[in-house]
Amino acid sequence: MSRTFPRIEPRRSAAVRTWWARAVASALEEAAYDPDDLKKGAGLARRGEVGQIELEAGRVVAAVMERGDAFTVTVTVPVMDAEEAQAFAEVVGAGAGWVGSLLRGDVPASLDEALEEAGVELLPYGGLTATCGCDAWVDPCRHALAVLTQVAWLVEADPLVLLHLRGLERADLVARLAGPPEESASDSADWEGDLPDVEVAVEAAEQAAALLVDIVEPVDGATESLHGEE
């Protein structure tokens, strides 16, 4: 299933603050051929030159404007296989309150630590590839980096966006968290406190994504870097 995000208005900074958005930031910074490409890509994103973003499992598509020309960018990322998706769900399900927190877009650092200990990567390094209509020979080019910069913003507002991109959609995640039908009564009882809140949490996350144009911008003085560094 594809999700469409409207064009994001200009922002003062390209920086992200949360660890789950930094997973995207780190991946694109590693993928960039030149720091200057990163800076130019962040500038395009910050100035609102990226059009609406179409996002589905394993792929992001958007048009980027530069000097009056439009360039279509397609970014691909590896999707989780069934084993990886199950491992992610098991880690999330093991922590008290992590289910509701994740679906409400407030992911604790303790979940990040647990995922790392379990060897579960939110976005594998080296997995990004991109195509663009420009004549740049590098992959990703500055236009692709602009799109990925805004994807990091989307992920910051709603971590479910990153899971969707990795191929783990909401319905699949909820089903995996609920467990198989043959689970014992005691195991099922453990979920009774979390599952009634799942749909409410998801609705809140989706509403946050729909209101991205109203996201509060970072404070003055933040740098172009997605990590907020000079």
C-alpha positions in Angstrom: 0.0 0.0 0.0 1.3 3.4 -0.9 1.1 6.6 1.2 1.2 10.1 -0.2 2.6 13.0 1.8 2.0 16.6 0.7 4.7 19.0 -0.1 6.5 20.2 3.1 6.8 24.0 3.4 10.2 25.6 3.8 12.0 25.1 7.2 14.8 26.9 8.8 16.8 23.7 9.4 17.2 20.2 8.0 18.1 18.8 11.4 16.3 16.0 13.1 16.3 15.3 16.9 15.0 11.8 17.5 17.0 8.6 17.4 14.6 6.9 14.9 14.9 9.8 12.5 18.7 9.8 12.9 18.6 6.2 11.6 17.6 7.6 8.3 20.0 10.5 8.6 22.9 8.2 9.3 22.0 6.0 6.3 21.9 8.9 3.9 25.0 10.5 5.3 26.9 7.3 4.8 25.5 6.9 1.3 26.4 10.5 0.2 29.5 10.6 -2.0 30.5 14.1 -1.0 29.6 16.3 2.0 28.9 19.1 -0.5 26.1 16.9 -2.0 24.6 16.5 1.5 24.7 20.3 2.1 23.0 21.0 -1.3 20.4 18.3 -0.7 19.6 19.6 2.7 19.3 23.1 1.2 16.8 21.9 -1.4 14.8 20.1 1.2 14.9 23.1 3.6 13.7 25.5 0.9 10.7 23.3 0.1 11.8 22.2 -3.3 10.6 18.6 -2.9 7.1 17.9 -4.1 4.7 15.4 -2.6 6.3 12.2 -1.6 4.9 8.8 -2.6 6.1 6.1 -0.2 5.5 2.4 -0.3 7.4 -0.7 0.9 10.9 -0.5 -0.4 10.5 2.7 -2.5 10.1 6.5 -2.3 9.3 8.6 -5.3 9.2 12.5 -5.5 10.0 15.3 -7.8 12.6 17.9 -6.9 12.7 21.4 -8.3 16.1 23.1 -9.0 16.5 26.3 -11.0 13.2 25.9 -12.7 13.8 22.2 -13.7 12.0 19.2 -12.2 13.8 16.0 -11.5 12.0 12.8 -10.6 13.8 10.8 -7.9 13.2 7.2 -7.0 14.9 5.8 -3.9 14.8 2.1 -3.0 15.6 0.5 0.3 15.7 -3.2 1.4 12.4 -4.4 2.9 12.3 -6.7 6.0 11.9 -10.3 5.3 9.5 -12.4 7.5 12.2 -13.3 10.0 13.4 -9.7 10.4 9.8 -8.5 10.8 9.0 -11.1 13.4 12.2 -10.3 15.3 11.3 -6.6 15.4 7.8 -7.4 16.6 9.1 -9.6 19.4 11.5 -6.9 20.6 8.7 -4.3 20.7 6.3 -6.7 22.4 8.8 -7.6 25.1 8.9 -4.1 26.6 6.3 -2.7 28.9 4.4 0.1 27.1 6.5 -0.1 23.9 3.6 -1.0 21.7 1.6 2.1 22.5 4.6 4.3 22.5 5.7 3.2 19.1 2.3 3.6 17.5 1.9 7.1 19.2 5.2 8.2 17.8 7.0 8.5 21.1 9.7 5.8 21.0 11.9 5.4 24.1 15.6 5.1 23.8 15.4 1.8 25.7 13.7 0.3 22.6 16.6 1.5 20.4 19.0 -0.3 22.8 16.9 -3.5 22.8 16.7 -3.5 19.0 20.5 -3.1 18.8 21.1 -5.9 21.3 18.8 -8.1 19.2 20.6 -7.2 16.0 17.6 -5.6 14.4 18.4 -2.6 12.1 15.7 0.0 11.4 17.5 0.9 8.2 20.6 -1.1 7.2 23.6 0.9 6.3 24.6 0.6 2.6 21.1 -0.4 1.5 20.0 2.9 -0.2 20.0 3.2 -3.9 18.6 6.0 -6.0 17.8 7.0 -9.6 17.3 10.6 -10.8 16.6 12.4 -14.0 19.6 14.8 -13.5 23.0 14.3 -15.1 24.9 13.7 -11.9 27.0 10.6 -11.9 26.9 10.0 -8.2 24.3 7.9 -6.4 22.6 9.3 -4.5 22.7 12.8 -6.1 21.7 16.0 -4.3 18.1 15.6 -5.4 17.8 12.1 -3.9 19.5 13.4 -0.8 16.9 16.2 -0.6 14.1 13.6 -0.8 15.7 11.4 1.9 16.2 14.5 4.1 12.4 15.0 4.0 11.8 11.3 4.6 13.8 11.7 7.8 11.4 14.6 8.8 8.4 12.3 8.0 9.9 9.6 10.2 10.6 12.0 13.0 6.9 12.9 13.0 5.7 9.3 12.7 8.1 6.3 13.2 5.5 4.1 11.5 6.7 5.7 8.2 10.0 4.0 8.5 8.4 0.7 9.2 6.1 1.1 6.2 9.2 1.9 4.1 10.9 -1.3 5.3 7.8 -3.3 4.4 6.2 -3.7 7.9 2.8 -2.1 7.6 0.6 -1.3 10.5 -1.8 -4.2 10.0 1.1 -6.7 9.8 2.8 -5.2 12.9 -0.4 -5.4 14.9 -1.0 -9.0 13.8 2.5 -10.0 14.8 2.2 -8.3 18.1 -1.1 -10.1 18.8 0.6 -13.4 18.3 -0.6 -16.6 16.6 -4.1 -18.1 17.5 -2.6 -21.0 19.4 -0.9 -18.8 22.0 -1.7 -19.7 25.6 -4.4 -17.9 27.5 -1.7 -16.4 29.8 0.3 -15.1 26.9 -2.8 -13.5 25.3 -3.7 -11.9 28.6 -0.4 -10.0 28.5 -1.7 -8.1 25.5 -5.1 -7.2 26.9 -3.7 -3.9 28.3 -2.0 -2.9 25.0 -4.2 -4.0 22.1 -7.3 -1.9 22.9 -5.0 1.2 22.6 -3.5 0.2 19.3 -6.1 1.6 16.9 -6.3 4.9 18.9 -2.5 5.2 18.8 -2.4 4.5 15.1 -5.0 7.1 14.4 -3.0 9.6 16.3 0.2 8.7 14.4 -1.6 9.1 11.0 -3.1 12.4 12.0 0.4 13.6 12.9 1.6 12.6 9.5 -1.3 14.4 7.8 -0.4 17.6 9.6 3.2 17.7 8.7 2.8 21.1 7.1 2.3 22.4 10.6 5.3 20.8 12.2 7.0 23.1 14.5 10.3 24.0 13.0 13.7 23.5 14.9 14.9 26.5 16.8 17.1 29.1 15.2 20.8 28.3 15.0 20.3 24.7 14.0 22.7 23.7 11.2 22.1 22.2 7.8 23.2 18.8 9.0 20.5 16.3 9.8 22.3 15.7 13.1 22.4 19.4 13.9 26.2 19.5 13.7 28.3 22.2 12.1 
